[in-house]
Amino acid sequence: MVRREPKHLIWFLGLGLLLVLAACGPAAPVPESVTDPVPETEAGPAATSAPVPPGVLSPKDLAAFDFVVEKKIEAVPLAGLTLGIRWGSEPPYVKGYGMADAATSVPATEDTIYQIASLTKQFTAAAIMQLVEQDKLALDEPITEIFPQAPDSWQGITVRHLLNHTSGLPDVDELARAEGWLSGLDGTDELIAALYDAPLWFDPGSQFKYGDTGYLLLAGIIEAATGLASEEYIQQEILVPLGLNSTFACHERLEDLAQGHEIANRTLVPVLAYDPSPVVGSSGLCSSAGDLIEWQDALASGRVVSPDSYRQMTTPTILADGTSIPYGYALGLDAETVAHGGAVPGFRSWMIHYPDEDLALVLLSNTSVPPSYSLDILAQVIADRILGRTEQ
């Protein structure tokens, strides 16, 4: 069985609610001496006072981005990072920093490919919504109609419950750590069959519990509805039409990725490539920052799913007791942003969209880092600079 990291809670900056990021978790321990992360308010050189049109990044802005990212790389330390920004109708800005492989000094560039971990869930959710639009699935369809061997306890679970993490199914990662019952299992079919014997953690729709199990099953549902493995369907119906040539199932091209790293005594240590093929619907894709910037725009603008489907993907989840959870289908929500992140051993990812400002950022790194150094903090610093929220 492939090794996975425990997830960590990191969520809803404006609301104070924590969410577990996909396949995310505390990274390799970092000594207490590493106590000087880049402050959240650090914005580099003073912002330009002359107003610029939305979408236009000034040379001083770009210098500020270089300043804050390079400080982050040095302080953590990170091996490498690629930053992507789309603002308004201007062409995206994408730049690599640091190293794609610290041992060989191969630089990280705008084209560097990273494991994107739980950002994969967005592609899976979009594929499901395409099938709903084609009347091949229904969101409120019981999944026992798709998995006829499932136990009676699954009768109340629907496709919608899988999308918004309210199914009550136990999380495969937590079970693997707590009970060791996944030992020796490999492949999606074996994982699904093993879940049949695990009791539900709560009644479907009554609670929100982020994890990978729902998207493991959604990958199986895509295959049942189309006759194609989920990664094949996503390649054929999403990636190829959008021209996302740097996005693919990781297990197909592990040799093309940046080298993942962990931190030990402030030294970057390479980690073995993580093979996410058994949980491909949850964490199985690799991509570049440029592709993900294009993906975000395509998803939000109606080029992947209909505007109504995207509205459903970005609508808060309502539990059975009326509690509202600021999470849609593979997308976290707050008052002004749509965001998600992810982590697998050696890699971290973060993507955030400010719809009202028509601003999107993608940050990809090939280093496992603890929450106090997480990429969402760096993204907030950069977004504040772009939107004029930093002190002049």
ZABA-399004 format. One record per residue (C-alpha): residue number from 1; y, x, z. Coordinates in Angstrom, 3 decimals, padded with zeros to 6 digits, m for minus. Layout:
TIKE:NUM:Y:X:Z
...
//
This chain:
TIKE:1:000.000:000.000:000.000
TIKE:2:003.410:001.385:m000.859
TIKE:3:005.733:002.275:002.018
TIKE:4:008.729:000.019:002.652
TIKE:5:011.608:000.438:005.018
TIKE:6:012.446:m002.118:007.716
TIKE:7:015.386:m004.308:006.850
TIKE:8:018.702:m004.409:008.692
TIKE:9:021.165:m007.182:009.279
TIKE:10:024.494:m006.792:007.562
TIKE:11:026.344:m009.866:006.619
TIKE:12:029.276:m012.166:006.142
TIKE:13:032.212:m009.922:006.974
TIKE:14:034.710:m012.793:007.274
TIKE:15:032.431:m015.148:009.191
TIKE:16:030.771:m012.718:011.566
TIKE:17:027.265:m013.849:010.608
TIKE:18:024.690:m011.152:009.894
TIKE:19:022.257:m011.290:006.975
TIKE:20:019.289:m009.057:006.276
TIKE:21:019.774:m007.327:002.953
TIKE:22:016.882:m007.247:000.528
TIKE:23:014.338:m004.632:001.353
TIKE:24:017.054:m003.177:003.590
TIKE:25:016.657:m001.457:006.868
TIKE:26:017.718:001.333:009.107
TIKE:27:017.441:004.491:007.102
TIKE:28:016.041:007.765:008.299
TIKE:29:017.690:008.659:011.651
TIKE:30:020.948:010.533:011.440
TIKE:31:021.878:012.835:014.324
TIKE:32:024.672:011.755:016.641
TIKE:33:026.694:014.725:015.420
TIKE:34:027.277:012.792:012.194
TIKE:35:030.011:010.669:013.766
TIKE:36:032.871:010.890:011.319
TIKE:37:032.391:008.271:008.594
TIKE:38:035.274:007.586:006.245
TIKE:39:037.524:005.087:008.079
TIKE:40:037.496:001.601:006.574
TIKE:41:041.274:001.813:006.196
TIKE:42:041.229:005.159:004.376
TIKE:43:042.579:004.669:000.883
TIKE:44:043.346:008.204:m000.223
TIKE:45:046.664:009.102:m001.806
TIKE:46:049.479:006.643:m001.283
TIKE:47:049.212:003.589:m003.489
TIKE:48:051.641:003.374:m006.358
TIKE:49:054.609:001.160:m005.610
TIKE:50:055.140:000.107:m009.210
TIKE:51:053.276:m003.140:m009.966
TIKE:52:050.637:m003.006:m012.664
TIKE:53:049.064:m005.909:m014.551
TIKE:54:045.755:m007.252:m013.190
TIKE:55:042.899:m005.261:m014.620
TIKE:56:044.872:m002.054:m015.085
TIKE:57:043.841:000.811:m012.814
TIKE:58:046.589:003.405:m012.577
TIKE:59:045.967:007.171:m012.504
TIKE:60:046.922:007.105:m008.820
TIKE:61:044.312:004.408:m008.224
TIKE:62:041.665:006.531:m009.907
TIKE:63:042.698:009.558:m007.868
TIKE:64:042.434:007.452:m004.715
TIKE:65:038.919:006.350:m005.650
TIKE:66:037.915:009.972:m006.209
TIKE:67:039.391:010.921:m002.851
TIKE:68:037.645:008.260:m000.784
TIKE:69:034.269:008.516:m002.538
TIKE:70:034.191:012.293:m002.301
TIKE:71:035.057:012.091:001.401
TIKE:72:032.215:009.623:001.870
TIKE:73:029.755:011.895:000.071
TIKE:74:030.768:014.826:002.270
TIKE:75:030.859:012.923:005.567
TIKE:76:027.485:011.186:005.436
TIKE:77:026.288:013.226:003.422
TIKE:78:025.265:011.371:000.285
TIKE:79:023.448:013.034:m002.580
TIKE:80:025.112:010.964:m005.272
TIKE:81:026.866:007.696:m006.003
TIKE:82:027.955:005.808:m009.082
TIKE:83:030.878:003.404:m008.881
TIKE:84:031.505:000.555:m011.298
TIKE:85:034.633:m001.624:m011.362
TIKE:86:035.505:m004.596:m013.549
TIKE:87:038.956:m006.101:m013.069
TIKE:88:040.272:m008.780:m015.364
TIKE:89:039.769:m008.343:m019.083
TIKE:90:040.100:m004.556:m019.115
TIKE:91:037.035:m002.431:m019.975
TIKE:92:034.935:m001.556:m016.909
TIKE:93:035.548:001.707:m015.101
TIKE:94:032.337:003.573:m014.247
TIKE:95:032.078:007.054:m012.752
TIKE:96:029.390:009.148:m011.089
TIKE:97:029.901:011.415:m008.083
TIKE:98:027.701:014.036:m006.464
TIKE:99:024.152:014.717:m007.545
TIKE:100:021.371:012.662:m009.080
TIKE:101:019.058:015.330:m007.658
TIKE:102:020.381:017.534:m004.881
TIKE:103:017.630:020.131:m005.254
TIKE:104:018.281:020.802:m008.929
TIKE:105:022.035:020.031:m008.911
TIKE:106:021.677:017.458:m011.690
TIKE:107:024.961:015.520:m011.503
TIKE:108:025.206:011.795:m010.988
TIKE:109:026.988:010.232:m013.960
TIKE:110:028.052:006.825:m015.201
TIKE:111:024.620:006.538:m016.837
TIKE:112:022.506:007.518:m013.827
TIKE:113:019.755:004.987:m013.086
TIKE:114:018.961:003.961:m009.516
TIKE:115:016.491:001.702:m007.800
TIKE:116:018.583:m001.417:m007.066
TIKE:117:016.183:m002.956:m004.522
TIKE:118:017.170:m006.500:m003.566
TIKE:119:019.785:m006.865:m006.279
TIKE:120:016.618:m007.620:m008.252
TIKE:121:016.525:m011.032:m006.573
TIKE:122:019.526:m012.186:m008.634
TIKE:123:017.593:m011.650:m011.858
TIKE:124:014.595:m013.522:m010.474
TIKE:125:016.761:m016.416:m009.288
TIKE:126:018.517:m016.601:m012.660
TIKE:127:015.141:m016.665:m014.441
TIKE:128:014.057:m019.573:m012.236
TIKE:129:017.280:m021.456:m013.010
TIKE:130:016.715:m020.914:m016.745
TIKE:131:013.275:m022.521:m016.391
TIKE:132:014.785:m025.414:m014.436
TIKE:133:017.291:m025.939:m017.265
TIKE:134:014.357:m025.990:m019.711
TIKE:135:012.554:m028.625:m017.566
TIKE:136:009.686:m026.223:m016.949
TIKE:137:010.344:m026.319:m013.210
TIKE:138:012.109:m028.493:m010.655
TIKE:139:013.912:m027.058:m007.644
TIKE:140:012.362:m029.640:m005.337
TIKE:141:008.870:m029.260:m006.797
TIKE:142:006.278:m028.496:m004.084
TIKE:143:004.940:m025.018:m004.649
TIKE:144:001.416:m026.263:m003.884
TIKE:145:001.478:m027.768:m007.369
TIKE:146:001.902:m024.228:m008.707
TIKE:147:m000.395:m022.484:m006.215
TIKE:148:m003.297:m024.955:m005.862
TIKE:149:m005.201:m022.625:m003.508
TIKE:150:m002.357:m022.635:m000.987
TIKE:151:m003.093:m024.059:002.473
TIKE:152:m002.018:m027.537:003.577
TIKE:153:000.750:m026.008:005.683
TIKE:154:002.570:m025.152:002.436
TIKE:155:002.819:m028.801:001.368
TIKE:156:006.466:m029.120:002.397
TIKE:157:007.657:m025.904:000.722
TIKE:158:009.620:m026.284:m002.516
TIKE:159:010.939:m023.879:m005.122
TIKE:160:014.405:m024.337:m003.593
TIKE:161:013.137:m023.186:m000.199
TIKE:162:011.912:m019.951:m001.770
TIKE:163:015.263:m019.333:m003.451
TIKE:164:017.338:m019.725:m000.287
TIKE:165:014.954:m018.176:002.269
TIKE:166:014.230:m021.389:004.176
TIKE:167:010.510:m021.740:003.383
TIKE:168:009.217:m020.718:006.798
TIKE:169:006.778:m018.298:005.181
TIKE:170:006.347:m015.037:007.088
TIKE:171:007.998:m011.992:005.579
TIKE:172:005.528:m009.595:004.013
TIKE:173:007.408:m006.537:005.309
TIKE:174:007.510:m007.696:008.906
TIKE:175:003.851:m008.680:008.835
TIKE:176:002.963:m005.303:007.411
TIKE:177:004.693:m003.581:010.321
TIKE:178:003.716:m005.954:013.104
TIKE:179:000.102:m006.705:012.252
TIKE:180:m000.957:m004.237:009.598
TIKE:181:m002.622:m007.050:007.676
TIKE:182:m001.374:m005.765:004.327
TIKE:183:m003.193:m002.483:004.762
TIKE:184:m005.126:m001.703:001.609
TIKE:185:m003.648:m004.578:m000.401
TIKE:186:m001.935:m003.889:m003.698
TIKE:187:m000.584:m006.093:m006.440
TIKE:188:001.253:m009.425:m006.362
TIKE:189:m001.860:m011.611:m006.595
TIKE:190:m003.490:m009.942:m003.596
TIKE:191:m000.305:m010.244:m001.543
TIKE:192:000.009:m013.954:m002.330
TIKE:193:m003.651:m014.575:m001.445
TIKE:194:m003.201:m012.746:001.864
TIKE:195:m000.239:m014.983:002.718
TIKE:196:m002.491:m018.057:002.589
TIKE:197:m004.001:m017.082:005.944
TIKE:198:m000.671:m016.447:007.705
TIKE:199:000.886:m019.305:009.712
TIKE:200:004.398:m020.503:008.942
TIKE:201:007.153:m019.197:011.171
TIKE:202:009.065:m022.501:011.117
TIKE:203:009.149:m025.844:009.332
TIKE:204:010.416:m025.584:005.745
TIKE:205:014.164:m026.194:005.550
TIKE:206:014.745:m025.951:009.295
TIKE:207:015.820:m022.299:009.521
TIKE:208:017.103:m019.436:007.395
TIKE:209:015.116:m016.198:007.474
TIKE:210:015.913:m013.573:004.882
TIKE:211:012.977:m011.660:003.433
TIKE:212:010.949:m010.746:000.372
TIKE:213:008.140:m013.298:000.476
TIKE:214:009.996:m016.086:m001.336
TIKE:215:010.853:m013.876:m004.275
TIKE:216:007.334:m012.474:m004.407
TIKE:217:006.186:m016.061:m004.936
TIKE:218:008.993:m016.846:m007.384
TIKE:219:007.730:m014.024:m009.584
TIKE:220:004.354:m015.740:m009.580
TIKE:221:006.002:m019.056:m010.451
TIKE:222:007.754:m017.487:m013.455
TIKE:223:004.395:m016.235:m014.677
TIKE:224:002.751:m019.633:m014.142
TIKE:225:005.529:m021.417:m016.053
TIKE:226:005.838:m018.998:m018.974
TIKE:227:002.576:m017.087:m019.282
TIKE:228:004.570:m013.860:m018.935
TIKE:229:004.778:m011.515:m015.976
TIKE:230:008.161:m011.972:m014.333
TIKE:231:009.401:m008.552:m015.432
TIKE:232:008.365:m009.336:m019.011
TIKE:233:010.187:m012.659:m018.951
TIKE:234:013.326:m011.072:m017.487
TIKE:235:013.196:m008.320:m020.106
TIKE:236:012.747:m010.759:m022.978
TIKE:237:015.068:m013.580:m021.924
TIKE:238:017.786:m011.795:m019.939
TIKE:239:017.966:m008.040:m020.408
TIKE:240:017.498:m007.834:m024.175
TIKE:241:019.940:m010.675:m025.029
TIKE:242:022.595:m009.090:m022.813
TIKE:243:021.986:m005.583:m024.112
TIKE:244:021.194:m004.236:m020.641
TIKE:245:019.267:m001.272:m021.945
TIKE:246:019.412:000.714:m018.694
TIKE:247:017.763:m002.027:m016.639
TIKE:248:013.969:m002.225:m016.432
TIKE:249:011.004:m002.620:m014.084
TIKE:250:011.022:000.580:m012.041
TIKE:251:007.285:001.139:m012.138
TIKE:252:007.449:001.493:m015.920
TIKE:253:009.817:004.484:m015.898
TIKE:254:009.930:006.115:m012.471
TIKE:255:010.505:009.468:m014.153
TIKE:256:013.877:008.280:m015.514
TIKE:257:015.432:007.599:m012.105
TIKE:258:017.725:009.583:m009.886
TIKE:259:015.867:011.377:m007.113
TIKE:260:015.977:009.437:m003.851
TIKE:261:016.975:011.207:m000.632
TIKE:262:016.943:010.761:003.122
TIKE:263:019.016:012.642:005.697
TIKE:264:017.510:014.992:008.288
TIKE:265:019.780:017.179:010.424
TIKE:266:022.581:016.658:007.894
TIKE:267:020.299:017.947:005.158
TIKE:268:019.341:015.896:002.128
TIKE:269:015.580:015.607:001.867
TIKE:270:013.906:014.232:m001.295
TIKE:271:011.631:011.213:m000.825
TIKE:272:008.672:010.184:m002.917
TIKE:273:009.524:007.624:m005.572
TIKE:274:008.997:004.140:m004.179
TIKE:275:006.840:001.953:m006.414
TIKE:276:007.959:m001.665:m005.948
TIKE:277:005.514:m003.179:m008.445
TIKE:278:003.709:m005.383:m005.877
TIKE:279:007.009:m007.063:m004.992
TIKE:280:008.614:m006.909:m008.426
TIKE:281:010.426:m010.251:m008.055
TIKE:282:012.161:m009.039:m004.924
TIKE:283:012.833:m005.334:m005.347
TIKE:284:011.317:m004.179:m008.603
TIKE:285:014.219:m003.423:m010.955
TIKE:286:016.131:m000.242:m011.668
TIKE:287:019.557:m000.151:m013.307
TIKE:288:022.851:001.627:m013.830
TIKE:289:026.263:000.691:m012.479
TIKE:290:027.493:m000.099:m015.975
TIKE:291:024.638:m002.501:m016.627
TIKE:292:025.162:m004.233:m013.283
TIKE:293:028.885:m004.709:m013.934
TIKE:294:027.964:m006.362:m017.232
TIKE:295:025.262:m008.408:m015.484
TIKE:296:027.673:m009.742:m012.886
TIKE:297:030.128:m010.888:m015.548
TIKE:298:027.384:m012.462:m017.658
TIKE:299:025.902:m014.335:m014.704
TIKE:300:029.232:m015.707:m013.479
TIKE:301:030.570:m016.592:m016.942
TIKE:302:027.730:m018.794:m018.165
TIKE:303:025.997:m016.298:m020.437
TIKE:304:022.768:m016.288:m018.402
TIKE:305:022.604:m019.724:m016.802
TIKE:306:024.782:m022.807:m017.171
TIKE:307:027.938:m023.173:m015.067
TIKE:308:026.185:m025.895:m013.060
TIKE:309:023.238:m023.621:m012.356
TIKE:310:025.553:m020.829:m011.248
TIKE:311:027.398:m023.310:m009.022
TIKE:312:024.075:m024.089:m007.347
TIKE:313:023.342:m020.381:m006.963
TIKE:314:026.672:m019.923:m005.168
TIKE:315:026.547:m023.030:m002.971
TIKE:316:025.862:m022.517:000.760
TIKE:317:022.443:m023.519:002.019
TIKE:318:022.319:m026.617:004.246
TIKE:319:019.530:m026.703:006.812
TIKE:320:017.745:m029.865:007.913
TIKE:321:020.036:m030.219:010.937
TIKE:322:023.170:m029.922:008.801
TIKE:323:023.900:m026.258:009.594
TIKE:324:025.586:m024.483:006.700
TIKE:325:024.371:m020.961:005.865
TIKE:326:026.689:m018.863:003.671
TIKE:327:023.940:m017.876:001.262
TIKE:328:022.935:m019.392:m002.068
TIKE:329:020.173:m018.200:m004.363
TIKE:330:020.058:m014.395:m004.022
TIKE:331:023.818:m014.360:m003.469
TIKE:332:025.665:m014.085:m000.169
TIKE:333:028.912:m015.981:000.221
TIKE:334:032.098:m015.811:002.241
TIKE:335:035.580:m017.226:001.867
TIKE:336:036.511:m014.979:m001.057
TIKE:337:033.464:m013.059:m002.253
TIKE:338:029.977:m013.349:m003.695
TIKE:339:027.948:m010.303:m002.701
TIKE:340:024.545:m008.780:m002.084
TIKE:341:023.026:m005.430:m001.302
TIKE:342:019.688:m003.758:m001.151
TIKE:343:017.725:m000.765:000.033
TIKE:344:014.421:000.939:m000.515
TIKE:345:013.479:004.431:000.649
TIKE:346:015.983:006.851:m000.839
TIKE:347:018.319:004.295:m002.421
TIKE:348:021.109:001.891:m001.480
TIKE:349:022.958:m000.676:m003.610
TIKE:350:025.899:m003.044:m003.191
TIKE:351:027.508:m005.501:m005.594
TIKE:352:030.485:m007.705:m004.767
TIKE:353:032.586:m010.165:m006.787
TIKE:354:036.012:m011.576:m005.915
TIKE:355:036.103:m014.658:m008.179
TIKE:356:039.745:m015.576:m007.546
TIKE:357:040.840:m012.020:m008.353
TIKE:358:038.396:m011.564:m011.254
TIKE:359:037.306:m008.313:m009.612
TIKE:360:033.775:m006.956:m009.314
TIKE:361:032.465:m003.709:m007.851
TIKE:362:029.051:m002.050:m007.983
TIKE:363:028.085:000.934:m005.859
TIKE:364:024.708:002.642:m006.250
TIKE:365:023.519:005.624:m004.218
TIKE:366:020.385:007.718:m004.109
TIKE:367:020.532:008.292:m000.352
TIKE:368:019.194:006.226:002.541
TIKE:369:022.039:005.776:005.009
TIKE:370:022.435:003.859:008.298
TIKE:371:024.549:000.677:008.525
TIKE:372:027.619:002.510:009.850
TIKE:373:027.843:004.323:006.518
TIKE:374:026.868:001.383:004.337
TIKE:375:028.223:000.958:000.842
TIKE:376:029.911:m002.374:001.623
TIKE:377:032.455:m000.517:003.774
TIKE:378:033.338:001.794:000.913
TIKE:379:033.524:m001.145:m001.492
TIKE:380:035.984:m002.904:000.827
TIKE:381:038.221:000.166:000.935
TIKE:382:038.280:000.362:m002.866
TIKE:383:038.828:m003.378:m003.332
TIKE:384:041.697:m003.370:m000.839
TIKE:385:043.319:m000.560:m002.784
TIKE:386:042.970:m002.416:m006.083
TIKE:387:044.273:m005.697:m004.652
TIKE:388:047.254:m004.072:m002.950
TIKE:389:046.030:m004.735:000.571
TIKE:390:046.372:m001.175:001.809
TIKE:391:049.509:000.083:003.515
TIKE:392:051.939:001.564:001.038
//
